[in-house]
């Protein structure tokens, strides 16, 4: 059974977009092989701020690609939709993290001392 030529090009585009879609990971708190004095200290707030900035960047990229598509620039609809979906999924994940943090805070506040 042979596959149409268009399917191969679509699969290669999907693989290319998948490799480009990786969110930047925050720097590790304790890299392997380093002593305690050499470890770069990263606060929770700093890591959370990096994540919020990454989500914001994805949303801005999606909006820019949508505007470029609307203006008639040479950008595919597939690329625009994938970019917007990545922004949507990352935003929903960030909201869920926020909800879990609020639940944890409320649970701690209910604890008796």
LUMKOL-201741 format. One record per atom (N, C-alpha, C): chain; z, y negated, x; residue number from 0; atom name. Coordinates in steps of 0.05 Angstrom, whole numbers, plus 5000, padded with zeros to 4 digits. Last residue first. Layout:
> A,Z,Y,X,NUM,CA
...
! end
This chain:
> A,6295,4501,4946,112,N
> A,6303,4499,4974,112,CA
> A,6330,4511,4979,112,C
> A,6245,4532,4907,111,N
> A,6272,4520,4909,111,CA
> A,6281,4522,4938,111,C
> A,6178,4515,4895,110,N
> A,6198,4531,4909,110,CA
> A,6224,4517,4910,110,C
> A,6142,4480,4875,109,N
> A,6158,4494,4855,109,CA
> A,6180,4511,4869,109,C
> A,6114,4463,4919,108,N
> A,6132,4444,4906,108,CA
> A,6150,4457,4885,108,C
> A,6084,4508,4930,107,N
> A,6105,4500,4949,107,CA
> A,6124,4481,4936,107,C
> A,6049,4506,4886,106,N
> A,6067,4529,4890,106,CA
> A,6090,4522,4909,106,C
> A,6022,4458,4896,105,N
> A,6039,4460,4872,105,CA
> A,6058,4484,4874,105,C
> A,5995,4474,4943,104,N
> A,6014,4451,4944,104,CA
> A,6033,4453,4920,104,C
> A,5962,4514,4923,103,N
> A,5982,4520,4944,103,CA
> A,6003,4498,4945,103,C
> A,5930,4484,4888,102,N
> A,5947,4506,4878,102,CA
> A,5969,4513,4898,102,C
> A,5905,4451,4925,101,N
> A,5922,4439,4905,101,CA
> A,5941,4460,4893,101,C
> A,5876,4489,4953,100,N
> A,5896,4473,4967,100,CA
> A,5915,4460,4947,100,C
> A,5842,4508,4913,99,N
> A,5861,4527,4925,99,CA
> A,5883,4511,4940,99,C
> A,5812,4462,4904,98,N
> A,5828,4473,4883,98,CA
> A,5849,4492,4894,98,C
> A,5786,4457,4954,97,N
> A,5804,4436,4945,97,CA
> A,5823,4447,4923,97,C
> A,5755,4503,4952,96,N
> A,5775,4500,4973,96,CA
> A,5795,4479,4965,96,C
> A,5722,4489,4909,95,N
> A,5739,4512,4907,95,CA
> A,5761,4511,4928,95,C
> A,5694,4446,4932,94,N
> A,5711,4441,4908,94,CA
> A,5731,4464,4905,94,C
> A,5665,4473,4971,93,N
> A,5685,4453,4979,93,CA
> A,5704,4447,4956,93,C
> A,5632,4504,4940,92,N
> A,5651,4517,4957,92,CA
> A,5673,4497,4966,92,C
> A,5601,4463,4916,91,N
> A,5618,4480,4899,91,CA
> A,5639,4495,4916,91,C
> A,5575,4444,4963,90,N
> A,5593,4427,4947,90,CA
> A,5612,4443,4930,90,C
> A,5545,4488,4977,89,N
> A,5566,4479,4995,89,CA
> A,5585,4460,4981,89,C
> A,5511,4491,4932,88,N
> A,5529,4513,4938,88,CA
> A,5551,4504,4957,88,C
> A,5483,4442,4936,87,N
> A,5499,4449,4913,87,CA
> A,5519,4471,4918,87,C
> A,5458,4446,4986,86,N
> A,5477,4424,4981,86,CA
> A,5495,4431,4958,86,C
> A,5425,4490,4975,85,N
> A,5445,4492,4997,85,CA
> A,5466,4470,4993,85,C
> A,5393,4467,4935,84,N
> A,5410,4489,4929,84,CA
> A,5432,4493,4950,84,C
> A,5365,4428,4965,83,N
> A,5382,4420,4943,83,CA
> A,5402,4442,4935,83,C
> A,5336,4462,5000,82,N
> A,5355,4442,5010,82,CA
> A,5375,4433,4989,82,C
> A,5305,4490,4964,81,N
> A,5324,4505,4981,81,CA
> A,5345,4485,4992,81,C
> A,5274,4448,4942,80,N
> A,5292,4464,4925,80,CA
> A,5313,4479,4941,80,C
> A,5245,4431,4988,79,N
> A,5262,4413,4973,79,CA
> A,5283,4428,4957,79,C
> A,5217,4477,5001,78,N
> A,5236,4466,5020,78,CA
> A,5255,4447,5007,78,C
> A,5185,4482,4955,77,N
> A,5204,4503,4963,77,CA
> A,5225,4493,4981,77,C
> A,5153,4438,4958,76,N
> A,5172,4439,4936,76,CA
> A,5194,4460,4942,76,C
> A,5141,4412,5023,75,N
> A,5137,4432,5002,75,CA
> A,5159,4431,4982,75,C
> A,5114,4351,5043,74,N
> A,5137,4368,5043,74,CA
> A,5134,4387,5019,74,C
> A,5084,4298,5058,73,N
> A,5077,4326,5062,73,CA
> A,5102,4343,5065,73,C
> A,5099,4252,5004,72,N
> A,5097,4260,5032,72,CA
> A,5092,4290,5034,72,C
> A,5106,4233,4953,71,N
> A,5080,4245,4959,71,CA
> A,5077,4252,4988,71,C
> A,5154,4217,4934,70,N
> A,5137,4196,4945,70,CA
> A,5109,4207,4954,70,C
> A,5178,4265,4922,69,N
> A,5170,4247,4900,69,CA
> A,5151,4225,4909,69,C
> A,5189,4282,4974,68,N
> A,5171,4297,4957,68,CA
> A,5160,4280,4934,68,C
> A,5226,4244,4989,67,N
> A,5201,4246,5004,67,CA
> A,5180,4261,4988,67,C
> A,5267,4255,4954,66,N
> A,5254,4229,4953,66,CA
> A,5227,4230,4967,66,C
> A,5281,4306,4971,65,N
> A,5271,4302,4944,65,CA
> A,5257,4276,4941,65,C
> A,5298,4295,5023,64,N
> A,5275,4312,5019,64,CA
> A,5263,4309,4991,64,C
> A,5343,4263,5011,63,N
> A,5321,4252,5026,63,CA
> A,5296,4268,5023,63,C
> A,5375,4300,4984,62,N
> A,5366,4276,4970,62,CA
> A,5342,4264,4985,62,C
> A,5385,4337,5026,61,N
> A,5371,4345,5002,61,CA
> A,5360,4321,4986,61,C
> A,5412,4303,5062,60,N
> A,5387,4316,5070,60,CA
> A,5371,4324,5045,60,C
> A,5458,4291,5033,59,N
> A,5440,4270,5040,59,CA
> A,5412,4280,5048,59,C
> A,5480,4342,5029,58,N
> A,5472,4328,5005,58,CA
> A,5453,4305,5011,58,C
> A,5490,4353,5083,57,N
> A,5472,4370,5068,57,CA
> A,5462,4357,5042,57,C
> A,5528,4313,5094,56,N
> A,5502,4313,5108,56,CA
> A,5481,4330,5093,56,C
> A,5570,4331,5062,55,N
> A,5558,4305,5057,55,CA
> A,5530,4303,5070,55,C
> A,5582,4378,5088,54,N
> A,5573,4379,5060,54,CA
> A,5559,4353,5053,54,C
> A,5599,4357,5137,53,N
> A,5577,4375,5136,53,CA
> A,5565,4377,5108,53,C
> A,5644,4327,5121,52,N
> A,5621,4313,5133,52,CA
> A,5596,4331,5132,52,C
> A,5677,4369,5104,51,N
> A,5668,4349,5084,51,CA
> A,5644,4334,5095,51,C
> A,5685,4393,5154,50,N
> A,5672,4408,5132,50,CA
> A,5661,4389,5111,50,C
> A,5711,4353,5182,49,N
> A,5686,4363,5192,49,CA
> A,5671,4378,5170,49,C
> A,5758,4350,5151,48,N
> A,5740,4327,5152,48,CA
> A,5712,4335,5162,48,C
> A,5781,4399,5163,47,N
> A,5772,4394,5135,47,CA
> A,5753,4370,5135,47,C
> A,5792,4392,5216,46,N
> A,5773,4413,5208,46,CA
> A,5763,4408,5180,46,C
> A,5829,4350,5212,45,N
> A,5804,4346,5227,45,CA
> A,5783,4367,5219,45,C
> A,5870,4374,5183,44,N
> A,5856,4351,5172,44,CA
> A,5829,4346,5185,44,C
> A,5887,4412,5219,43,N
> A,5875,4421,5194,43,CA
> A,5859,4398,5181,43,C
> A,5869,4394,5287,42,N
> A,5886,4394,5264,42,CA
> A,5872,4404,5239,42,C
> A,5861,4423,5347,41,N
> A,5846,4415,5324,41,CA
> A,5865,4416,5300,41,C
> A,5865,4419,5416,40,N
> A,5880,4420,5391,40,CA
> A,5863,4408,5369,40,C
> A,5838,4461,5463,39,N
> A,5833,4436,5449,39,CA
> A,5847,4437,5421,39,C
> A,5875,4492,5514,38,N
> A,5865,4494,5486,38,CA
> A,5862,4466,5474,38,C
> A,5899,4490,5562,37,N
> A,5871,4483,5561,37,CA
> A,5859,4483,5533,37,C
> A,5951,4509,5556,36,N
> A,5947,4481,5563,36,CA
> A,5919,4472,5560,36,C
> A,5943,4563,5544,35,N
> A,5954,4546,5523,35,CA
> A,5949,4516,5530,35,C
> A,5880,4584,5573,34,N
> A,5909,4583,5571,34,CA
> A,5917,4564,5549,34,C
> A,5824,4622,5551,33,N
> A,5836,4597,5560,33,CA
> A,5866,4598,5556,33,C
> A,5803,4668,5530,32,N
> A,5803,4665,5559,32,CA
> A,5814,4639,5569,32,C
> A,5775,4644,5471,31,N
> A,5783,4667,5486,31,CA
> A,5782,4661,5516,31,C
> A,5800,4583,5442,30,N
> A,5778,4599,5453,30,CA
> A,5789,4622,5470,30,C
> A,5833,4565,5390,29,N
> A,5841,4577,5415,29,CA
> A,5818,4595,5426,29,C
> A,5803,4539,5350,28,N
> A,5829,4528,5359,28,CA
> A,5837,4539,5386,28,C
> A,5733,4525,5352,27,N
> A,5755,4543,5350,27,CA
> A,5780,4531,5362,27,C
> A,5701,4473,5314,26,N
> A,5708,4484,5340,26,CA
> A,5732,4503,5338,26,C
> A,5667,4492,5254,25,N
> A,5686,4476,5269,25,CA
> A,5693,4489,5295,25,C
> A,5597,4504,5249,24,N
> A,5624,4514,5248,24,CA
> A,5642,4496,5263,24,C
> A,5545,4479,5209,23,N
> A,5559,4478,5234,23,CA
> A,5588,4486,5231,23,C
> A,5510,4527,5170,22,N
> A,5528,4504,5171,22,CA
> A,5541,4503,5198,22,C
> A,5444,4548,5173,21,N
> A,5471,4554,5182,21,CA
> A,5487,4528,5183,21,C
> A,5390,4542,5162,20,N
> A,5410,4535,5141,20,CA
> A,5439,4539,5150,20,C
> A,5353,4559,5198,19,N
> A,5359,4531,5198,19,CA
> A,5383,4524,5180,19,C
> A,5347,4612,5184,18,N
> A,5358,4606,5210,18,CA
> A,5366,4577,5213,18,C
> A,5325,4606,5133,17,N
> A,5351,4619,5135,17,CA
> A,5364,4612,5162,17,C
> A,5276,4584,5145,16,N
> A,5295,4568,5131,16,CA
> A,5323,4579,5133,16,C
> A,5253,4629,5170,15,N
> A,5256,4604,5185,15,CA
> A,5276,4586,5171,15,C
> A,5252,4666,5128,14,N
> A,5268,4672,5153,14,CA
> A,5272,4647,5169,14,C
> A,5218,4640,5093,13,N
> A,5245,4645,5085,13,CA
> A,5263,4651,5110,13,C
> A,5171,4640,5123,12,N
> A,5183,4614,5116,12,CA
> A,5212,4618,5108,12,C
> A,5161,4695,5125,11,N
> A,5166,4681,5150,11,CA
> A,5179,4654,5145,11,C
> A,5152,4704,5070,10,N
> A,5174,4717,5083,10,CA
> A,5181,4703,5110,10,C
> A,5105,4674,5063,9,N
> A,5129,4666,5049,9,CA
> A,5153,4679,5062,9,C
> A,5070,4703,5095,8,N
> A,5076,4675,5102,8,CA
> A,5101,4665,5088,8,C
> A,5069,4752,5067,7,N
> A,5078,4751,5095,7,CA
> A,5085,4722,5103,7,C
> A,5047,4736,5018,6,N
> A,5074,4747,5019,6,CA
> A,5086,4745,5048,6,C
> A,4994,4722,5030,5,N
> A,5013,4702,5022,5,CA
> A,5042,4711,5023,5,C
> A,4968,4771,5039,4,N
> A,4973,4753,5062,4,CA
> A,4994,4732,5055,4,C
> A,4996,4827,5003,3,N
> A,4978,4804,5005,3,CA
> A,4987,4786,5028,3,C
> A,5003,4891,5032,2,N
> A,5016,4868,5020,2,CA
> A,4996,4844,5023,2,C
> A,4982,4957,5014,1,N
> A,4980,4933,5030,1,CA
> A,4993,4910,5016,1,C
> A,5000,5023,5017,0,N
> A,5000,5000,5000,0,CA
> A,5000,4975,5018,0,C
! end
